[in-house]
Amino acid sequence: MGWATEAMRALARGEQVTIRPRGGSMRGRIEDGQPVTLGPVDPGEVEAGEVVLVRWKGGVLLHLVKEATRERLLIGNNLGRVNGWVKREAVVGRVVRVHPR
């Protein structure tokens, strides 16, 4: 989890961090290798429609919040797949900028 570990450390220090996520699950919103800046976030402020870095089943995902309740978030990709519900505390950071390719 090299890049994710470093990103989570920076976010925990209250810093923004730019990453280049790999994969196609967010295609249409974030392309493979496209630079993305993440910022620290209060998990209680996350809303549906935002893209977040979230702890998921022993790893982390950069995924879309599909629904939000007071205690949980439904996460999924940008292609229609739903991963499932997570507690808000699982959110590590949120996308603050998607850079042009």
N, C-alpha and C positions, 0 to 999 in steps of 0.2 A: 504494500500500500504506500509506496514511497511518496508520490506527489500528494496523495491524500493526507498522509501523516504530517507533512510539512505545511500543507494548507490549513489543517485543523489546528496546528500549533500557532500559526500566525493569527488565525481568527480568534483563538483563545486569548491571545495577547491584545486583542482589540484592533488588529491591523487588517487592512485589505490585502488580498493576494490575487495575482493573475495566474490562471492555469490554462492548459490546453487539453480539455477533455477529449478522450478518444471514444469512438463508437458512433452508431447511427440512431440511437434510441430517441434523441432529441431533435432529429433532422427536421428542418423547417423553422426551428427556433434557434438552435445551436448546432452548427455543422461540425463534423469530425475534425478535431484539431484547431477549431476556431478559438482564439483567445477570449477568455471570460474572466471578469473581475468579480470576486466574491467579497462580501463584507460581513462583519459581525452582525448578529441579529438577536433581538429578544424573541424567542420562540412564540411568545404570547401575541406578538404583533403580526405573525405570518398569515397571509390571506390566500384564498384560492386564486389561482392564476400566476402565482409567483413560482420561480424556479429556485430550489433550495439544495444545499448539500446536506444530506441526511444520513445518519447511521442506519444501516439496513442489514440484518442477518449476518453480523460479523464483519461487514464491509461498509462502504459508503456509496451512495448514488447521488448524481446530480440530476434531479427529477422535478417534475411539475407537481404542484399542489392542486389536486383536482377538486377537493372539498375540504372545508375546515369547520371543526366544531370547537367548542371551548377547550377541550382536552386533547383532541386528536386531529391528525391530518391524513387525508387519503392521497397517496402519492402514486404517480404513474409516469409513463413516458409521453412524448409528444405525438406518438403514432397510434394512440388509442388504448394501449395496454395499461391496466391498473395493477400495481404491485400489492397494495393493501394499506391498512391503517397503521400509523405510528403515533406514539405519544409526541407531543410537541417538543419535549425535552430532547428528542432524537435529532432535532435540527441543529446543525453546526454553523451554517452561514447561508446567505442568500445572494443570488446574482444581482449585482448592482450595475453591471455593464457588459454587454456583448459587443466585442470589438469587431470592426469590419475585417473581412478576410484579406 
